Amino acid sequence: MEEADKIFLEYVVKALVDNPNDVKIDRTVDEMGVLISLTVNPADMGKIIGRMGNTAKAIRTLLRIIGMKNNARVNLKINEPAGSMRPERPAGSMSSAPTLKTVDQAMEDLKGI
């Protein structure tokens, strides 16, 4: 069964979300492997991503296992909803740590309060 990964993902995602009718899954195959794109209702994004991305990581791991069983490399792309409020990171930045200020800059900020 070639689309076992898509069927599995649909089952899991629809069980997690509050709006299962809004779940859309697109599956494409190319020389790099299988790419599954997932779109859900914006209100359900937190349920799919999970705390610190743990739910998404678990789903991706299980999809890779299904892919290995079928000799395919499976990747999951979770589409961000339009108008999402995720902060932009500078290119190449892996952390979301705030930029550090000098003591003088911090003192100036405090004077303005």
C-alpha positions in Angstrom: 0.0 0.0 0.0 1.8 3.1 -1.2 -0.2 5.7 0.7 -0.1 4.1 4.1 1.8 7.2 5.4 -1.0 9.5 4.2 -3.7 7.3 5.7 -1.8 7.1 9.0 -1.2 10.8 9.2 -4.9 11.6 8.4 -6.0 9.2 11.2 -3.7 10.7 13.8 -4.2 14.3 13.0 -8.0 14.1 12.8 -7.9 12.4 16.2 -5.9 15.3 17.7 -7.7 18.4 16.3 -11.1 20.0 17.1 -11.8 20.7 13.4 -11.2 17.4 11.6 -13.1 18.6 8.5 -10.4 21.3 8.0 -7.5 18.9 7.7 -5.9 18.8 4.3 -3.1 16.5 3.4 -1.1 16.6 0.1 1.4 13.9 -0.8 4.0 14.3 -3.5 6.8 11.9 -4.5 10.0 12.9 -6.2 13.6 11.8 -6.4 14.2 13.1 -2.8 11.4 10.9 -1.4 7.9 11.5 -0.2 6.8 15.0 1.0 3.6 15.2 2.9 2.2 18.7 3.4 -0.3 19.2 6.3 -2.7 22.0 6.6 -5.0 22.4 9.6 -7.4 25.0 11.0 -5.3 27.8 12.6 -7.0 27.1 15.9 -5.6 23.6 15.9 -2.0 24.4 15.1 -1.0 24.2 18.8 -2.4 20.7 19.1 -0.4 19.5 16.1 2.9 21.2 17.1 2.6 20.4 20.8 4.8 21.8 23.6 8.2 22.7 22.3 7.3 20.8 19.0 7.2 17.4 20.7 4.0 16.3 19.1 5.2 17.3 15.6 8.5 15.5 16.2 6.7 12.3 17.3 4.5 12.4 14.2 7.5 12.9 12.0 9.4 10.0 13.6 6.4 7.7 13.1 6.1 8.7 9.5 9.8 8.0 8.9 9.3 4.5 10.4 6.4 3.9 8.0 8.6 5.2 5.2 11.5 2.8 6.1 9.1 -0.1 6.1 8.2 0.9 2.5 11.7 1.8 1.4 10.9 5.5 1.1 12.1 8.7 2.8 9.1 10.5 4.2 9.1 14.2 5.3 6.3 16.2 6.9 5.8 19.9 6.2 3.3 21.6 8.4 1.9 24.6 6.6 1.6 27.8 8.7 -1.8 29.5 8.5 -2.0 32.9 6.8 -1.4 35.7 9.2 0.4 33.7 11.8 2.1 35.6 14.6 5.3 33.7 14.9 8.3 36.0 15.4 10.8 36.3 12.6 14.3 35.1 13.3 17.4 36.5 11.7 18.8 34.2 8.9 21.1 31.6 10.3 19.9 32.1 13.9 19.0 28.9 15.7 18.0 30.4 19.0 15.2 32.8 19.9 17.3 34.5 22.7 16.8 38.2 22.9 19.7 40.4 21.9 22.0 41.5 24.7 22.3 45.1 25.7 25.1 46.9 27.4 24.7 48.1 30.9 24.5 51.7 29.7 21.7 50.8 27.2 19.7 49.0 29.9 20.1 52.0 32.3 18.8 54.3 29.6 15.8 52.0 29.1 15.1 52.1 32.8 15.3 55.9 33.0 12.4 56.1 30.5 10.1 54.2 32.8 
